[in-house]
Structures are given as C-alpha cells and as structure tokens.
Amino acid sequence: MARINDNYLKLAAGYLFPEIGRRVAAFQTDNPEVRLIRLGIGDVVLPLPKSIRRAMHRAVDELGTEKHFHGYGPEQGYGFLREAIAENDFRARSVDVDADEVFVSDGSKCDSGNIQEIFHVDAVVAVPDPVYPVYVDTNVMAGRTGQPDRHGRYEGIVYLPCTKENGFLPAPPTREVDLVYLCFPNNPTGTVAGRDALAGWVDYAKRSGAILLFDAAYEAYITQDGIPHSIFEIPGAREVAIEFRSFSKNAGFTGTRCAYVVIPKELTGRAADASATSIHKLWNRRHTTKFNGASYPVQAGAAAAYTDQGKREIRERVDYYLANAAIIRAGLIDLGLAVYGGINAPYVWVETPDGMGSWEFFDKLLNQAHVVGTPGAGFGSCGEGFFRLSAFGKREAVEEAIERIRTRL
Ligand SMILES: *Cc1c(COP(=O)(O)O)cnc(C)c1O
C-alpha cells in the first residue's frame, strides 16, 4: 500500500460545516414541514453585476474567433487585470503597489492555504482564535503541528485569543514566530483593526522578523472612516506583509472564482545560510509551477469590477448586505444580547445568553426559531459562548429570521 501523508489524520474530526449539515438534516427529517432560514455559511446570494456579466460574455465571444482566441495566459494574471487592481485597489488610496506585485488566482481560499508551502516546515505559525479554519488546517497538512488537544488546539501553533475583553483584536505574541495570519474585517467576529492596532503588528513583525499574512477578503465592507483597507496603508508594511484579496464577497464571485495576492518586492525570508531571499520570487516560482492562470472570461469579468458601472453595482450589493447586518444587529440588541461586528463586515458575532454553549444555542435557534447560524466554537476554542450570523441572505429572509428570533427565543 502507498504510504500516505499522516498529517491529514491529525485534522480534528467532525469539522464544523459537516456537523451543522448533520444537525440540520436530522431536524428537517423530523420536521419536514418547517421552512428553515439559513444565515450560516458565508456565501453571497445576489446575482452577478450586469457590467461583469457583459464583460464575461464579450470575452467568451472573443474566444470563439480566430483573431481573438486566447490559450494559456500569463500564470500571474493578465496585465489588464493586474494593472486595474494596482491602480484602483491601491494607488487610488495612495498605497504603493505595482502591477507585477499582484498574483491573480482562482480564490483566496487556495492562496491563503497555499502560501505556507514556501516556508520551512519548522516555521512557527500564529493564528487568531477564533479563526478561518483554512489557515490552521493547511499548516496541519504540511506537518507544522502535533496532535490537537481536546479543545481542538494543535500542538505547535501559537494561538492568539480574541475575546470581548480585547475587542477581538489579538495582541502580538510575546515570543517570536515566523508567520502570523490576520484577517480584517474579520471572519467570524466581524470586527476591524484600526491604524494603531495594525501599526502594532507591523512593528512586531519588524522587530521579530515575522511575516504578516493579511486576509482582506472583506475589505469592501469597511464603512467607517479611518479604518485601513489594506495592510500596506501602514508605513513599513511592504517589508513584512502579504495581502490576500478576493472578488468573492464584493463582486459576488464565490461561484465564478477570482482573487489575488499582493507580495511586495521588498519582502524577504531567511534561507538556510541565513541569507535574505525574495518571497516574491519564491511565490512566483510556486505559482507558475502549480497554477496555469485564472480563466480569461473570469479575469475579463473581474476587470469590469473596476469600471464606473462595476464599482456602482458592487457598492449596491455590499450596501444591501450591510443593511441586512444592521437589521440583524438591531434585532439582537433589542433582545438584550451583546452584539459585535456587522458594521464593517457581513458577519454579526453575538454572545450567547446566560452563558449557554455555542452548540446549545445553535440547537435552540434551530429548534425554536428555525434559523441556522454558526456556533462560534467551530472557529476555535475562544469562539465558545459566541455565535455567528451571516448577513448574506435575501432581505425578506433576514427580516423573517430576526422576527422569529425575537418572538420565539
Ligand atoms: C470567503 C473568504 C475568503 C474568500 O475565499 P475565495 O476562495 O476567494 O472565495 C477568504 N478569506 C476569508 C476569511 C473568507 O471568509
């Protein structure tokens, strides 16, 4: 028999979303007449913007002509998209990012999961708790951890507690680490980091030699002034950070698939002989070896996100979800619950009442209100006692869910 990668066997069983699926299916079998409202998984529901669809149609038609046919494109993405990204997402905010520092891909899940490959197996990784599970699981698969303990925390990973006491803003660890995953606006807590907090992280990274892996998938949801949209708004971040962005949650590309990574040329890591090595070069080597580029029609569609009409249509969608989040927030606050997030993010993070466990609250919401959310404990042990509600739903469904929660809980 072929020898397997045993690290995969360390992955904690009963992973969050399958367990939710199991409980929902069991409930639905017992109660076939009940119409559940799902505010659990973070997937968009509004259709693709017209400007983007038009650009994709045009691109498909080009592929049908001899003159404009495209075969393999540049692995890093077409110049037209990389330029539009650098110009609109960064230079328009006075952030210095060059088009050739942008690597286009088919998703931030892959990018944030793959990035660890270019670092040593002994590299020490720090993650916030609670956290997007991809960051942890991909490091487990790579062999950077031991076994999980009974709370699901892996030996060898440095966990950074995000609690209501610290405003869900983790403080830099007291020890040195190699990599720190950060995500703002945050999934699952819906909270954001201000300039001072991010400057503290950049300062830590400079002092300790760590690299910050900054996931800004929800950047478009930042509504309040003064909150950085990019880690590269912080002076010095170009020497210590990588940023992940995605078209999934702003332009509705969860099914269409397009994202990108920004790796500044200044960023270096340490080789065995202690010499400084370009991370941009390593990632370019990995990306061009293992990836053959996002599809041409998808990149054409993504580029249309930067047209005036595209920007308008995306703003409408983001505002729609944010209005949902405001409805969820208001309803839960009215019930006397402690509510976080949902102002600069499509997620509302609520403290469960009377010290109830996350899963207990999940069952209560399912059984009494017929609403599906996500137990905070599924994102890490510090998520215990919290619950995530997603604003990615149709307005009527969100309104009805809140009405049910108000009247039946
Ligand atoms: C949804 C999400 C992404 C985006 O993933 P894609 O693969 O681009 O769809 C990235 N990071 C976090 C934390 C997310 O919640």
PDBQT file of the ligand as one rigid body, heavy atoms in Angstrom, charges set to zero:
ROOT
HETATM    1  C1  LIG A 501     -14.818  33.998   1.905  1.00  0.00    +0.000 C 
HETATM    2  C2  LIG A 501     -13.439  34.178   2.419  1.00  0.00    +0.000 A 
HETATM    3  C3  LIG A 501     -12.360  34.254   1.535  1.00  0.00    +0.000 A 
HETATM    4  C4  LIG A 501     -12.564  34.208   0.044  1.00  0.00    +0.000 C 
HETATM    5  O1  LIG A 501     -12.329  32.969  -0.476  1.00  0.00    +0.000 OA
HETATM    6  P1  LIG A 501     -12.414  32.685  -2.032  1.00  0.00    +0.000 P 
HETATM    7  O2  LIG A 501     -11.687  31.397  -2.178  1.00  0.00    +0.000 OA
HETATM    8  O3  LIG A 501     -11.724  33.818  -2.742  1.00  0.00    +0.000 OA
HETATM    9  O4  LIG A 501     -13.870  32.582  -2.396  1.00  0.00    +0.000 OA
HETATM   10  C5  LIG A 501     -11.087  34.446   2.060  1.00  0.00    +0.000 A 
HETATM   11  N1  LIG A 501     -10.886  34.564   3.377  1.00  0.00    +0.000 NA
HETATM   12  C6  LIG A 501     -11.906  34.514   4.254  1.00  0.00    +0.000 A 
HETATM   13  C7  LIG A 501     -11.624  34.699   5.685  1.00  0.00    +0.000 C 
HETATM   14  C8  LIG A 501     -13.205  34.304   3.796  1.00  0.00    +0.000 A 
HETATM   15  O5  LIG A 501     -14.200  34.250   4.678  1.00  0.00    +0.000 OA
ENDROOT
TORSDOF 0
